[in-house]
Amino acid sequence: MPDYQKFVAALEEGGGQPDRAFAALEAMTRELVGVKLFTVMTSDTRRKESERVYSNMPDAYPVSGTKPYNETHWSEITLKNKQTFVANTIGDIAKVFDDHELILSLGCESVINVPIIVDGAVIGTINCLHDEGYYTEERVRAAEGLKLPAAACMMLLERIREESRT
């Protein structure tokens, strides 16, 4: 069981936010589910755009500007149906993500994308990648425990962005 107190402490600390909170979410993900590549993306379902706001491998997957949604069965599952997407082979990943060669080069061959849902809307996704076949039913169920901490991170991000606009 992950140490939620460490996450709460990181969330409450001033300075270095929201990266400090996202790093604590990554640590919690490692404990609860296991992950090699970890990113968090925003989701704007009205504009059909997303933005990477955290990455534990910024050289390969930098925090970047917005980009259009990946319109595949991935978006149907994750964004429309609000369910976790699972692909446990690089072949299944290649069906939905154009960057599958980069994913493979990083030693990853499975992925789960966990929707972050607030007020009935998907506001982002937690993206976890690991070895082939890694994301078992048990690990996917465990990832459900990341939704609330991820929502707190996303709301912190929005608060910081709002403050910077004023």
C-alpha positions as CSV (number, residue, x, y, z in Angstrom):
1,M,0.0,0.0,0.0
2,P,1.5,3.4,-1.0
3,D,2.3,6.0,1.6
4,Y,-0.5,8.6,0.9
5,Q,0.9,10.8,3.6
6,K,4.0,11.5,1.5
7,F,1.8,12.4,-1.4
8,V,-0.3,14.8,0.8
9,A,2.8,16.4,2.2
10,A,4.1,17.0,-1.4
11,L,0.8,18.4,-2.4
12,E,0.7,20.8,0.5
13,E,4.3,22.0,0.2
14,G,4.8,25.4,-1.4
15,G,7.4,25.9,-4.1
16,G,8.2,23.8,-7.1
17,Q,4.5,23.1,-7.8
18,P,2.9,21.4,-9.6
19,D,6.0,19.3,-10.4
20,R,6.5,18.4,-6.8
21,A,3.0,16.9,-6.6
22,F,3.3,15.2,-10.0
23,A,6.6,13.6,-8.8
24,A,4.8,12.3,-5.7
25,L,2.1,10.9,-7.9
26,E,4.8,9.1,-9.9
27,A,6.3,7.7,-6.7
28,M,2.9,6.5,-5.6
29,T,2.3,4.9,-9.1
30,R,5.6,3.0,-8.8
31,E,4.6,1.6,-5.4
32,L,1.0,0.8,-6.3
33,V,1.2,-0.3,-9.9
34,G,4.7,-0.2,-11.2
35,V,6.0,1.9,-14.1
36,K,9.0,2.6,-16.3
37,L,7.7,5.6,-18.4
38,F,5.2,7.8,-16.6
39,T,3.5,10.8,-18.0
40,V,0.4,12.9,-17.3
41,M,-1.6,14.6,-20.0
42,T,-4.5,17.1,-19.8
43,S,-7.6,16.4,-21.9
44,D,-9.9,19.0,-23.3
45,T,-12.7,17.0,-24.8
46,R,-14.5,20.0,-26.2
47,R,-11.5,21.1,-28.2
48,K,-10.2,17.6,-28.7
49,E,-6.7,18.6,-27.5
50,S,-4.3,17.2,-24.9
51,E,-1.1,18.5,-23.3
52,R,1.7,16.6,-21.6
53,V,2.2,18.3,-18.2
54,Y,4.5,15.8,-16.5
55,S,7.1,13.2,-17.7
56,N,9.7,11.1,-15.9
57,M,11.6,10.9,-19.2
58,P,11.6,14.5,-20.5
59,D,14.3,13.8,-23.0
60,A,12.1,11.3,-24.9
61,Y,8.7,12.7,-23.8
62,P,9.1,16.4,-22.9
63,V,6.4,18.5,-21.4
64,S,5.0,20.3,-24.4
65,G,2.2,22.4,-25.9
66,T,-1.2,21.1,-26.9
67,K,-1.8,18.5,-29.6
68,P,-4.9,17.0,-31.2
69,Y,-6.4,13.8,-29.8
70,N,-5.4,10.5,-31.0
71,E,-8.8,9.6,-32.7
72,T,-8.8,5.8,-32.4
73,H,-10.5,3.2,-30.3
74,W,-8.2,4.5,-27.5
75,S,-10.1,7.8,-27.4
76,E,-13.4,5.9,-27.5
77,I,-12.4,3.8,-24.4
78,T,-10.5,6.4,-22.4
79,L,-12.1,9.8,-23.2
80,K,-15.7,8.9,-24.2
81,N,-16.4,5.8,-22.1
82,K,-14.1,7.0,-19.2
83,Q,-12.4,3.6,-18.8
84,T,-8.8,2.6,-18.5
85,F,-7.1,1.6,-21.7
86,V,-4.8,-1.4,-21.6
87,A,-2.4,-2.7,-24.3
88,N,0.0,-5.4,-23.2
89,T,2.0,-5.8,-26.4
90,I,3.9,-3.4,-28.7
91,G,1.6,-4.6,-31.5
92,D,-1.5,-3.4,-29.7
93,I,0.3,-0.2,-28.8
94,A,1.2,0.4,-32.5
95,K,-2.5,0.2,-33.4
96,V,-3.3,3.4,-31.4
97,F,0.0,5.3,-30.9
98,D,2.2,6.5,-33.7
99,D,5.2,6.8,-31.4
100,H,5.3,3.0,-30.8
101,E,8.9,2.7,-32.1
102,L,10.1,5.3,-29.5
103,I,8.1,3.4,-26.8
104,L,9.8,0.2,-27.7
105,S,13.2,1.8,-27.8
106,L,12.6,2.8,-24.1
107,G,12.1,-0.8,-23.2
108,C,8.3,-0.5,-22.9
109,E,5.8,-2.8,-24.5
110,S,2.7,-2.4,-22.4
111,V,0.6,0.6,-21.4
112,I,-2.3,1.7,-19.3
113,N,-4.0,5.1,-19.7
114,V,-6.1,5.9,-16.7
115,P,-8.7,8.7,-17.1
116,I,-8.7,11.4,-14.5
117,I,-12.3,12.4,-14.1
118,V,-13.7,15.4,-12.3
119,D,-17.3,16.5,-12.3
120,G,-18.2,13.9,-14.9
121,A,-15.5,15.1,-17.4
122,V,-12.2,13.5,-18.3
123,I,-9.7,16.2,-17.5
124,G,-6.6,14.2,-18.2
125,T,-4.9,10.8,-18.2
126,I,-2.2,9.0,-16.2
127,N,0.0,7.1,-18.7
128,C,2.0,4.2,-17.4
129,L,4.3,2.1,-19.6
130,H,6.3,-1.1,-18.7
131,D,7.4,-4.5,-20.0
132,E,5.3,-6.6,-22.3
133,G,2.3,-8.1,-20.4
134,Y,3.0,-6.2,-17.3
135,Y,-0.4,-4.6,-16.7
136,T,-2.4,-7.5,-15.3
137,E,-6.0,-7.2,-14.2
138,E,-4.8,-6.8,-10.6
139,R,-2.4,-3.9,-11.6
140,V,-5.1,-2.2,-13.6
141,R,-7.5,-2.4,-10.6
142,A,-4.8,-1.0,-8.4
143,A,-4.4,1.9,-10.8
144,E,-7.9,3.0,-9.9
145,G,-6.3,4.2,-6.6
146,L,-4.4,6.8,-8.5
147,K,-7.5,8.7,-9.8
148,L,-8.1,10.9,-6.7
149,P,-4.4,11.9,-6.2
150,A,-4.2,12.6,-9.9
151,A,-7.3,14.8,-9.8
152,A,-5.7,16.7,-6.9
153,C,-2.6,17.3,-9.1
154,M,-4.6,18.5,-12.0
155,M,-6.7,20.9,-9.9
156,L,-3.4,22.2,-8.4
157,L,-2.1,22.7,-12.0
158,E,-5.2,24.6,-13.0
159,R,-5.0,26.8,-9.8
160,I,-1.4,27.7,-10.6
161,R,-2.2,28.4,-14.2
162,E,-5.2,30.6,-13.2
163,E,-3.0,32.6,-10.8
164,S,-0.4,33.2,-13.5
165,R,-3.1,34.6,-15.8
166,T,-4.2,37.2,-13.3
